[in-house]
Amino acid sequence: MLDLDENQLPGVYVTGWIKRGPVGLIGHTKGDAAETIASLLADADTLAAPKYASPDAILDFLATRGIPVTNWEGWGRLDAHEKALGSAAGRARIKVVEREEMTRVSRG
């Protein structure tokens, strides 16, 4: 990522609309993601160590701010819920869009 003077910001990586603006299709953002990951991997040995190295650090951080999250099992609950909604309507799934509902369903 570049700052306003177009200098590279070390350790900052972006993709999708953050990188290119609200343009392009899914295929474009997939390419952006691959390019971003390649850059991240190329820089991996030179990146600073994280301030909080615990894998749970981000979860703890979000919890202190009251931000609901889910885990893999919760995603499974949401996926099953969306498929059940769709089945009742003769569709493969009906997507839950609202974040609050998604996290409520995923938490059981």
Secondary structure, 3 states (H helix, E strand, C coil): CECCCCCECCCCCCCCHHHHCCCCCHHHHHHHHHHHHHHHHHHHHHCCCCCCCCCCHHHHHHHHCCCCCCCHHHHHHHHHHHHHHHHHCCCCCCCCCCHHHHHHHHCC
